[in-house]
Amino acid sequence: KGVMHGEFKEFYSNGKIKVKGYYENNLMIKRWYYFYDNGIVQAEGKYYKKAGHVKPFSINFSDSSCSTENFLPPFEFASEYEQLKKGVWKFYDCKGVLRKKIRF
């Protein structure tokens, strides 16, 4: 019926999961997870059940195999609503090392 409702998953072309979470009447609910194409978690956090604007943020990290250019901030993914992030979001490098926590 044109309404996002229930479990949501998006995949990379290699078959690994890219994004997973839940919708309720087009709103992102519960915890959402964003993954690198190697299957390691990129970011995780929850959303408020209301529309709003995304808080600006900056994440900078780099080593021989992980860099900011490999990191795709998970705020490109949204339903027709831009939702506010809720609580602490965690951001990981491509090796799975926690690099930053941001409270929204």
Rosetta blueprint (number, residue, H / E / L):
1 K L
2 G L
3 V L
4 M L
5 H L
6 G E
7 E E
8 F E
9 K E
10 E E
11 F E
12 Y L
13 S L
14 N L
15 G L
16 K L
17 I E
18 K E
19 V E
20 K E
21 G E
22 Y E
23 Y E
24 E E
25 N L
26 N L
27 L E
28 M E
29 I E
30 K E
31 R E
32 W E
33 Y E
34 Y E
35 F E
36 Y L
37 D L
38 N L
39 G L
40 I L
41 V E
42 Q E
43 A E
44 E E
45 G E
46 K E
47 Y E
48 Y E
49 K E
50 K E
51 A E
52 G L
53 H L
54 V L
55 K L
56 P L
57 F L
58 S L
59 I L
60 N L
61 F L
62 S E
63 D L
64 S L
65 S L
66 C L
67 S E
68 T H
69 E H
70 N H
71 F L
72 L L
73 P L
74 P L
75 F L
76 E L
77 F L
78 A L
79 S L
80 E L
81 Y L
82 E L
83 Q E
84 L E
85 K E
86 K E
87 G E
88 V E
89 W E
90 K E
91 F E
92 Y E
93 D L
94 C L
95 K L
96 G L
97 V L
98 L E
99 R E
100 K E
101 K E
102 I E
103 R E
104 F L
